[in-house]
Amino acid sequence: MVDELDARKSKILWAVVDDYIASAEPVGSRTLARKYDLGISPATIRNEMADLEMLGFLEHPHTSAGRIPSSKGYRFYVDGLLPVAPVTEPERARIHEWYRARVRRLDEMFQETARLIADVTHNVSLVLAPQAAQSAFRLLQFLPMGGSHVIAVLMTDAGFVENRVIEIPKGASFGDFRRMADAVNRVLAGKALREVTREDLRRIRDDIGDEAIFAEAMHVMHRALEGRDGERLYLGGTSQLLAHPEYRDLERVRELLLALEREDLVKEILHTHMGEGLTVTIGRENTSSAFWDTSVITASYHVDGRLLGTIAVLGPTRMEYAKAMRILDYVNTNLTEMIHRLKW
């Protein structure tokens, strides 16, 4: 795409996008001549902008003499922002303070991450938390509860915890349950729950040597997966939409909010680029027409090399891309580190 433009057109287009992101007002040639050191006259700028419009990089609103970027123009701009710049020191400090003050447990982290991204970028944030089935088994342990019951605790590397009170079968002891935990931990350590095989279960049953206790172990495993096979979606900052001039039209806001309520639609957007690193989808590049007036920046997070989920920023196509991209990139790295720290 950049090959279509010479250096002067590239510089003018960059200035138009930069100015429109900052002002939310169509940009005219006199504005560019006054605010940017382009070294050419307003008339020349005007001619170049007309060429950029013909090439599809700019659009001309009917009610204004100025021009605004098209999706193609924004794409040119965003591609020029790569590789992503590092966060500023105040941004870095704010992110770390947010997690330090608000996150104590792994189950708090995903919602707080959504709130953090929305608060810093002033856009809608989306966090797709991992499903239990794609998390790796970490530990099964039993805790004594009186003389007749034990508490079973199953944990995965992504922080899923399943607790269940189990009655000790007649003739069994707490030591039998500890033996069960040892067998399960030995066979399943580090294995994704959805990858547990019949052979794994046979080995566990043979190690335990007691059908009743083995059945209890399997029940705990099924409970850990039951009702958690679907990813959980966290949203933050929907009220941030009202701060953008694009959404002064309440009907437009209502339509976008209704689209965000469709979890299947939002998950489809997040899955589209899952595992691809930091990606930016602009305007009509989105597959759903409900999001043609928005841009979505996504990043996928991993634990020990396994893809677990996605975080995203969603806002108007006139979003502050440079800031949103660096914040998302940094939070994504920080999220992976937080999962490692809190899971132990």
Protein Blocks (a to p, Z undefined) as FASTA:
>chain_A
ZZmpcfklmmmmmmmmmmmmmnopacdfklmmmmpcghpafklmmmmmmmmmmnopaccd
fkbcbdcddfklmmmmmmmmpccddddfklmmmmmmmmmmmmmbfklmmmmmmmmmmmmn
opacddddddfklpccfbdcdddehjkbccdddddfkopacdddddddehiafklmmmmm
mmmmmmmgopafklpcfklmmmmmmmnopaklmmmmmmmmmmmmgoplpccdddehklmm
mmpmklmpmklmmmmmmmmmmmmlmmmmmmmmgonapaddehjlpmblklmmbccddddd
deehiafbdcdddddfkbcfklmmmmmmmmmmmmmmmmmmmmZZ
